[in-house]
Amino acid sequence: NKGIGLEIVRQLASAGIKVLLTARNEKKGLQALETLKDSGLSHLVLFHQVDVADATNVASLADFVKSKFGKLDILVTCTFDTPLLLCFVCFK
């Protein structure tokens, strides 16, 4: 929802890809969505709150993705929860 993650969302949406932006903090996620709205990209970006440390929360996100999109084609995960920045990009 900020920094590298937000820029990845911006670049994917700029390429015409529908993007699901997630964040643990709903307020920060919605602020990021507003930033993208100002860039004219909000029609390609949806927000969903998720805490990846909570299995129930992750299952809820999976159900949302399945019902809204049917499947996930690209997964990008960026986290600063460890001493290292982890970014994974997975393509189908």
Secondary structure, DSSP 4 states (H G I P E B T S, - for coil): --HHHHHHHHHHHHTT--EEEEESSHHHHHHHHHHHHHTT-GGGEEEEE--TT-HHHHHHHHHHHHHHHSS-SEEEEEE-SSSS-EEEEEE-
